[in-house]
Amino acid sequence: MCDMILGIYGAGGLGREVFELSLRINSIKKRWSQVVFIDDASLVLNKRNIPIYRFIDLKKKFTKNELEICIAVGEPKLRSILYKKVASTEFQIATLIDPNVSIPDSTKIGCGTIICKYVSITCDIKIKENVYIHPMACIGHDSIIGKNVIISSFVDVAGNCVVGDEAFLAIGTILKQGITIGEKSILGLGSIVHRNIPSNVIAIGNPARVMKKNIDQQVFK
């Protein structure tokens, strides 16, 4: 058993999902001796009854050789903030890929990315840092997924697509081949995207249309 500890930054629902993912990984690779949560909120509901640390306290308790950290929040902007916060320390940033997901050698996965079960990752893809891909998503050939992106379940990104940094693709979004999604844009539930979507907007529908600017840069309100 490895002596490394995994710190899951975010003790909410997504954090618990990542906790379950860590158990599946550990059942095969024995990668961590312990899993803990990290959360800076004043009140955190601990449904797993495992240790929860504030980040400032964690830095005093563990060394860089004892702990690696992954980001488990669903807001792209907050993912970016927390990733930079951890990267500014000496702690390692963990990349988590479900054991049943096959990654071809031609596809490159960035540091801190989390890929859940039943995801299809095909060939010659570039997935950048700190991306979160929910179960049952599909990423097509030659696509590029930017930093801090959220790809929800049942999202289908066809070949040669580009998804900009901090974009959010909600459940059931489908991208036609060759589509570009601008950075910090949100695609609503069930969006069918036939044309490029600019940066910093909220779009939804079939075909997906821009509804308004993404002024708040916040998905869950």
C-alpha positions in Angstrom: 0.0 0.0 0.0 1.3 3.5 -0.9 1.8 6.0 1.9 0.4 8.8 -0.2 -2.9 10.5 0.9 -5.4 11.9 -1.5 -7.1 15.2 -0.6 -10.4 15.8 -2.4 -10.9 19.6 -2.6 -14.6 20.0 -2.2 -16.7 18.0 0.2 -20.1 18.4 -1.5 -21.9 16.1 -3.8 -19.3 16.1 -6.5 -16.6 15.5 -3.9 -18.5 12.4 -2.7 -18.6 11.2 -6.3 -14.9 11.6 -6.6 -14.5 9.8 -3.3 -16.3 6.8 -4.8 -14.0 7.1 -7.9 -11.0 7.0 -5.6 -12.2 3.8 -4.0 -12.5 2.1 -7.5 -9.0 3.3 -8.4 -7.6 2.1 -5.1 -9.2 -1.3 -5.4 -7.0 -1.9 -8.4 -3.9 0.2 -8.0 -3.6 0.7 -4.2 -2.6 4.3 -4.9 -3.5 5.9 -1.5 -3.3 4.9 2.1 -6.1 7.4 3.0 -8.6 9.8 1.4 -9.6 13.0 3.1 -11.7 16.0 2.1 -10.6 19.6 1.9 -13.2 22.3 2.3 -12.9 25.9 3.5 -16.7 26.4 4.1 -17.7 27.2 7.7 -20.3 24.5 7.7 -19.8 21.2 5.8 -22.1 18.2 5.9 -19.9 15.1 6.3 -21.9 12.2 4.9 -18.8 10.0 4.6 -17.5 10.5 8.1 -14.0 10.9 6.9 -11.6 13.8 7.9 -12.3 17.2 6.5 -9.5 19.9 6.6 -9.4 23.5 5.8 -6.7 24.1 3.2 -4.7 26.4 5.5 -4.7 23.6 8.2 -3.8 20.9 5.7 -0.6 22.7 4.7 0.5 22.5 8.4 -0.3 18.8 8.8 1.1 17.2 5.6 4.2 17.5 3.5 4.4 17.4 -0.3 5.6 13.8 -0.1 2.5 12.7 1.9 -0.4 14.4 0.0 -1.7 14.9 -3.5 -4.8 16.9 -4.2 -7.6 16.9 -6.8 -10.3 19.5 -7.4 -13.9 18.3 -6.9 -16.1 21.3 -7.6 -18.5 21.8 -10.5 -18.1 25.5 -11.2 -15.4 26.1 -13.9 -14.4 29.5 -12.4 -13.9 28.0 -9.0 -12.1 25.0 -10.4 -9.6 27.5 -11.9 -9.2 29.4 -8.6 -8.6 26.3 -6.5 -6.3 24.7 -9.1 -4.1 27.8 -9.1 -4.2 27.9 -5.3 -3.0 24.3 -5.0 -0.4 24.7 -7.8 1.1 27.6 -5.9 2.1 25.2 -3.1 4.5 22.2 -3.2 1.6 19.7 -3.2 1.1 17.4 -6.2 -2.1 17.7 -8.2 -3.7 14.3 -8.8 -5.1 13.1 -12.1 -7.9 10.5 -11.6 -9.1 8.2 -14.4 -11.6 5.5 -13.8 -10.1 2.0 -14.3 -12.6 1.1 -17.0 -11.7 4.1 -19.2 -9.2 3.4 -22.0 -6.9 6.3 -23.0 -5.1 5.8 -26.4 -1.5 6.7 -26.5 -2.3 9.4 -29.1 -4.5 11.2 -26.6 -3.0 13.5 -24.0 -4.5 14.2 -20.6 -3.6 17.3 -18.6 -2.6 17.4 -14.9 -5.5 17.3 -12.4 -8.1 16.1 -14.9 -10.8 13.7 -13.6 -12.4 11.2 -15.9 -15.3 9.1 -14.6 -16.6 5.7 -15.5 -18.1 4.8 -18.9 -16.5 7.7 -20.7 -15.4 7.2 -24.3 -12.1 8.9 -25.1 -11.1 8.3 -28.7 -7.9 9.2 -30.6 -5.6 12.2 -31.0 -7.4 14.3 -28.4 -5.9 16.9 -26.1 -7.6 17.4 -22.8 -5.9 20.2 -20.8 -5.5 20.7 -17.1 -8.1 20.3 -14.4 -11.0 19.1 -16.6 -13.9 17.1 -15.1 -15.7 14.6 -17.3 -18.8 13.0 -15.9 -19.9 9.4 -16.6 -21.1 8.4 -20.1 -19.7 11.3 -22.0 -18.0 10.9 -25.4 -15.1 12.9 -26.8 -14.4 12.5 -30.5 -11.1 12.4 -32.5 -8.8 15.4 -32.7 -10.9 17.5 -30.3 -9.3 19.9 -27.8 -10.8 20.4 -24.3 -9.6 23.5 -22.6 -8.5 24.1 -19.0 -11.1 23.8 -16.1 -13.9 22.6 -18.4 -16.9 20.6 -17.1 -18.2 17.9 -19.5 -21.5 16.6 -18.1 -23.0 13.1 -18.5 -24.4 12.2 -22.0 -22.4 15.0 -23.7 -21.2 14.0 -27.1 -18.3 16.1 -28.5 -17.9 15.1 -32.1 -14.5 15.1 -33.9 -12.4 18.2 -34.4 -14.2 20.3 -31.8 -12.6 22.9 -29.6 -14.1 23.6 -26.1 -12.6 26.8 -24.6 -11.2 27.2 -21.1 -13.8 27.2 -18.2 -16.7 26.2 -20.5 -19.6 24.2 -19.0 -21.4 21.7 -21.1 -24.6 20.6 -19.4 -26.2 17.1 -19.5 -27.2 16.0 -23.0 -25.3 18.6 -25.0 -24.3 17.5 -28.5 -21.7 19.2 -30.6 -21.6 18.8 -34.3 -18.2 18.0 -35.9 -15.8 20.9 -36.1 -17.7 23.1 -33.6 -15.9 25.6 -31.4 -17.2 26.6 -27.9 -15.7 29.9 -26.7 -14.1 30.1 -23.2 -16.3 30.7 -20.2 -19.5 29.8 -22.1 -22.3 27.7 -20.7 -24.3 25.2 -22.8 -27.7 24.5 -21.2 -29.4 21.1 -20.8 -29.9 19.2 -24.0 -28.3 21.8 -26.3 -27.7 20.7 -29.9 -24.9 22.8 -31.3 -24.8 23.3 -35.1 -22.8 26.5 -35.1 -19.8 27.9 -33.2 -20.7 29.5 -29.8 -18.7 32.7 -28.8 -17.0 33.2 -25.5 -18.7 34.4 -22.3 -22.3 33.6 -23.3 -25.1 31.2 -22.2 -26.6 29.2 -25.0 -29.4 26.6 -25.1 -31.8 24.9 -27.4 -32.0 22.9 -30.6 -30.3 24.4 -32.5 -28.4 26.1 -29.6 -28.8 29.9 -29.6 -27.1 32.5 -27.5 -29.6 33.7 -24.8 -27.4 36.2 -22.9 -23.9 37.1 -21.7 -22.4 35.0 -19.0 -21.8 38.0 -16.8 -21.7 36.2 -13.4 -19.6 33.3 -14.7 -21.5 31.1 -12.4 -23.4 27.9 -13.4 -25.2 27.0 -10.2 -27.2 29.9 -8.8 
